[in-house]
C-alpha cells in the first residue's frame, strides 16, 4: 500500500510539472509586433475598426480579440473610419497600464 501511495505521488508530480511547463511555454498568438520607439518599447497590435459610436471606436483583430478605445487615444490626428486598420500601442513592460496610443495604418 505504501508503494502505491509513493508511485501515485510521483506520477502526480510529473503530471503537474508537465502541465505547468506546457502552460508556461505556450503563448497566445495574436500577431503582435514589438518595436523599440526611442527609449520606450511598445507592443503593437493591429485592429480593423468595426464600429464607431460617438467618440468610442470598436475594433477586431485577425485572431478575434476585440478592443474599445476613445478618440483621446488617437494621437495622429488622422480621420479614422469604419473598416480602417489602426495600430494600437501598449507599453511592452506594463500591459496592465492600458493603451498608450493609436494611429491609423
N, C-alpha and C positions, 0 to 999 in steps of 0.2 A: 504494500500500500504506500509506503514511504517513497519507493522508487517512482511510482506513478505520479505522485504529487510533484516530485522534483522534475520529472520529464514534462509534466503539464506546465510548470512554471518556466522551464527553459523554452519550450515551444511558444508559449505566450509572449515571452520576452522577445524572441526572434520575430514573431509576427508584428508586434508593436514597433520594433525597430524598423522593419521593412516598410510599414505604413508611414512612419514619420519621415523616413528617408525619401520615399516616393512623394509625399505631400510637400516636403521641403524642396525637392528637385523640380517639381512641376510648377511652372509659372504661367499665368494666364496669357494667352496670345491675343493681343488687342492692337497689333500693328502700331505700337508707339515708337517714336523716334526720339532718341536722346541727343541733344546738341548742346554744345557749350556756347553760351552767349556772353562774352566778356568774362566776368568772374563768377557769374551765376549759371548753374546748369538747370536746364528745363527738360521736362518730358513733354513731347509734343504729340498730340492726338488729333487726327483729322475727323471731322464730323460733317455730315451733309444736313443742312438746315431743312427741317420738315414742316415747321410751322412757326409763325410769328404772331404773338398775341400781345398787343401793347408794346411794352419795352422788354418783353420776355421772348427769348429765342429758344426753340426746341430743335435739337439735332440728334442724329443717329449715326453711329459708327458702323463700319462694314461688318463687325462681329456682333452687332445687335445692341451694344450698350447705348444708353441714352444720356443726354446732357440737357440741362436747362441753365441758361445764363441770362443776365440782364444786359442792357445796352451799355452800362457803365464799364463793363469788362472789355468792350471793343475800343482799342486804343488807336487803331489805324485811321479812323475817320472814313473808311470805305462804307458805302451803302450795301448792306447785306440783305439779300432777298431769299425767298424760299428756293430750294434746290442749289443754292451756293454751297461751296465747300469752304469750311473755315478750319483754321489750325488753333487749337486750344493749348495754351502753355501752362503747365503745372510745375512747381518747383520740384526738382528731382529728389532732393533730400528731405522734403517736407510736403508730401502729397496731401496730408491732412489739412494743410492750410487752405487748400482750395485752388480755385482757378486764379492764375496770375494775370493772364491777358488773352485776348482773342484777336486774330487778324484773318482777313479774307485771303484765301489761297490764290 
